[in-house]
Amino acid sequence: MRVHAPAPILLAIFLLFATALPVEASQPVGGDTGFFLIESGPSGAPVIFDGLFIGVTPITYPVVSASAPQHTITISATGYYPYTAQYTANPNPGETIKVYADLEPSQSTGTLLVTSSPGGALVTLDGGKGQQAPWTYKDIRAGGHLVQGFLSGYGPYVSIINVPPGGSITVNAVLKPLSEVGTVQVKSLPGAADVYVDGIYRGSTATTVGNLESGTHFALLKKVGYQDWSGLVTIRPKQVVVLDITLEVQKEVTTGYIHVDSTPAGASVLVDGIYQGITQAGNPLDLTGISPGEHTVTLKLQNYQDYMTRIPVQAGKTTSVRANLTPLAGSTGSGAVQITSEPSGANIFIENSCVGITPLTIPSLPSGSHTILLRLNGYQDYSNTFTLNPGQTAEVQVALKPEVPLVPFPLWSCIAACIAAGIILAFRGSGKDQGKK
């Protein structure tokens, strides 16, 4: 007696494994693409392009020439008033439209109240320490501020908020629930390039970024000595899109670079008072597009003294800043923890309280035992405990397990061949059985 697997069942098996198959990303920037080159004085200002946070100036953003031609670009930095420009035409294929914002500094202060929908989201101001919404920021510089919100199961909220001089403003961070999500695997030649997706640091190459809503996302790679690479990547539900980039050596050398690392890691980095990012353990923060001349670099970390230095920057040269941070008196009862996951983008819960997404360094955590939970859509929850000693920097590195295990390509080829053979045999067997009737 022969038993034939019905074709619908085989098809279901095929689709189950197909969703796990890594696929090569289509060329993110094609021949029908133009560009917006966005710069500002001072540089390092956050940029919102059509509601999407794409990073800091100078930055190049690709636009398909046939797409909708209406665009809104907002540029601002802490302590400066926002600059907004409207464009009603796309660049032609291969053309670059230059946008320059001469930012006006603010002098007074104001108050900002951040709420969230749903409530309880983790919110940050200008990349600083996360707070649980609702949260009030008092006596902050009037002008533009970058507000971000994070909540497990929801896409991040990012916006530039204009705080009025001597007044107050309330912003409600509305987070959209994640429905269909996928993953992008980013590789580069050479490696160790900093990876940003939708303006958020996601690790260094090679790395895998998960929990991305299906659709178009903006990817940016930075490495000292090489031209920044940027492109649009289409994320597909339940699939792993592979982005393999060969970086080009910097050709037009008009700006310089700064390498920043700190001990301990997790310090906020400001250049001339403008937030640039956070130091990471084992991988210096790459700052590109720095204008030649003297610059003030400041590092801030909770429970540590601010570190400040003035450095010269030359076109085409790299200046390194290595800061050994000094603990404040009375802060010996805490430590730091660096949390990474593969893929990145997992929500982090410490004692059941959401504190951010991976990769993340928490600069100040009371010493003792702590519970940690990592949660990423499509992957099994990871939970464990770790012990933190006073003054210690602990590392938590987690390889998350998929809910449906990903199938390596060679095994996938074998499975596909077996399924195809099974379908053929099923139809042949069915025809023979019908002929006997």
Rosetta blueprint (number, residue, H / E / L):
1 M L
2 R L
3 V L
4 H L
5 A L
6 P L
7 A H
8 P H
9 I H
10 L H
11 L H
12 A H
13 I H
14 F H
15 L H
16 L H
17 F H
18 A H
19 T L
20 A L
21 L L
22 P E
23 V E
24 E E
25 A L
26 S L
27 Q L
28 P L
29 V L
30 G L
31 G L
32 D L
33 T E
34 G E
35 F E
36 F E
37 L E
38 I E
39 E E
40 S E
41 G E
42 P L
43 S L
44 G L
45 A L
46 P E
47 V E
48 I E
49 F E
50 D L
51 G L
52 L E
53 F E
54 I E
55 G E
56 V E
57 T L
58 P L
59 I E
60 T E
61 Y E
62 P E
63 V E
64 V E
65 S L
66 A L
67 S L
68 A L
69 P L
70 Q L
71 H E
72 T E
73 I E
74 T E
75 I E
76 S L
77 A L
78 T L
79 G L
80 Y E
81 Y L
82 P L
83 Y E
84 T E
85 A E
86 Q E
87 Y E
88 T L
89 A L
90 N L
91 P L
92 N L
93 P L
94 G L
95 E L
96 T E
97 I E
98 K E
99 V E
100 Y E
101 A E
102 D E
103 L L
104 E L
105 P E
106 S L
107 Q L
108 S L
109 T E
110 G E
111 T E
112 L E
113 L E
114 V E
115 T E
116 S E
117 S E
118 P L
119 G L
120 G L
121 A L
122 L E
123 V E
124 T E
125 L E
126 D L
127 G L
128 G L
129 K L
130 G L
131 Q E
132 Q E
133 A L
134 P L
135 W E
136 T E
137 Y E
138 K E
139 D E
140 I E
141 R E
142 A L
143 G E
144 G E
145 H E
146 L E
147 V E
148 Q E
149 G E
150 F E
151 L L
152 S L
153 G L
154 Y E
155 G L
156 P L
157 Y E
158 V E
159 S E
160 I E
161 I E
162 N E
163 V E
164 P L
165 P L
166 G L
167 G L
168 S E
169 I E
170 T E
171 V E
172 N E
173 A E
174 V E
175 L L
176 K L
177 P E
178 L L
179 S L
180 E L
181 V E
182 G E
183 T E
184 V E
185 Q E
186 V E
187 K E
188 S E
189 L E
190 P L
191 G L
192 A L
193 A L
194 D E
195 V E
196 Y E
197 V E
198 D L
199 G L
200 I E
201 Y E
202 R E
203 G E
204 S E
205 T L
206 A L
207 T E
208 T E
209 V E
210 G E
211 N E
212 L E
213 E E
214 S L
215 G E
216 T E
217 H E
218 F E
219 A E
220 L E
221 L E
222 K E
223 K L
224 V L
225 G L
226 Y E
227 Q L
228 D L
229 W E
230 S E
231 G E
232 L E
233 V E
234 T E
235 I E
236 R L
237 P L
238 K L
239 Q L
240 V E
241 V E
242 V E
243 L E
244 D E
245 I E
246 T E
247 L L
248 E L
249 V E
250 Q L
251 K L
252 E L
253 V L
254 T L
255 T L
256 G E
257 Y E
258 I E
259 H E
260 V E
261 D E
262 S E
263 T E
264 P L
265 A L
266 G L
267 A L
268 S E
269 V E
270 L E
271 V E
272 D L
273 G L
274 I E
275 Y E
276 Q E
277 G E
278 I E
279 T L
280 Q E
281 A L
282 G L
283 N E
284 P L
285 L E
286 D E
287 L E
288 T E
289 G E
290 I E
291 S L
292 P L
293 G E
294 E E
295 H E
296 T E
297 V E
298 T E
299 L E
300 K E
301 L L
302 Q L
303 N L
304 Y E
305 Q L
306 D L
307 Y E
308 M E
309 T E
310 R E
311 I E
312 P E
313 V E
314 Q L
315 A L
316 G L
317 K L
318 T E
319 T E
320 S E
321 V E
322 R E
323 A E
324 N E
325 L L
326 T L
327 P E
328 L L
329 A L
330 G L
331 S L
332 T L
333 G L
334 S E
335 G E
336 A E
337 V E
338 Q E
339 I E
340 T E
341 S E
342 E E
343 P L
344 S E
345 G L
346 A L
347 N E
348 I E
349 F E
350 I E
351 E L
352 N L
353 S E
354 C E
355 V E
356 G E
357 I E
358 T L
359 P L
360 L E
361 T E
362 I E
363 P E
364 S E
365 L E
366 P E
367 S L
368 G E
369 S E
370 H E
371 T E
372 I E
373 L E
374 L E
375 R E
376 L L
377 N L
378 G L
379 Y E
380 Q L
381 D L
382 Y E
383 S E
384 N E
385 T E
386 F E
387 T E
388 L E
389 N L
390 P L
391 G L
392 Q L
393 T E
394 A E
395 E E
396 V E
397 Q E
398 V E
399 A E
400 L L
401 K L
402 P E
403 E L
404 V L
405 P L
406 L L
407 V L
408 P L
409 F H
410 P H
411 L H
412 W H
413 S H
414 C H
415 I H
416 A H
417 A H
418 C H
419 I H
420 A H
421 A H
422 G H
423 I H
424 I H
425 L H
426 A H
427 F H
428 R H
429 G H
430 S H
431 G H
432 K H
433 D H
434 Q H
435 G H
436 K H
437 K L
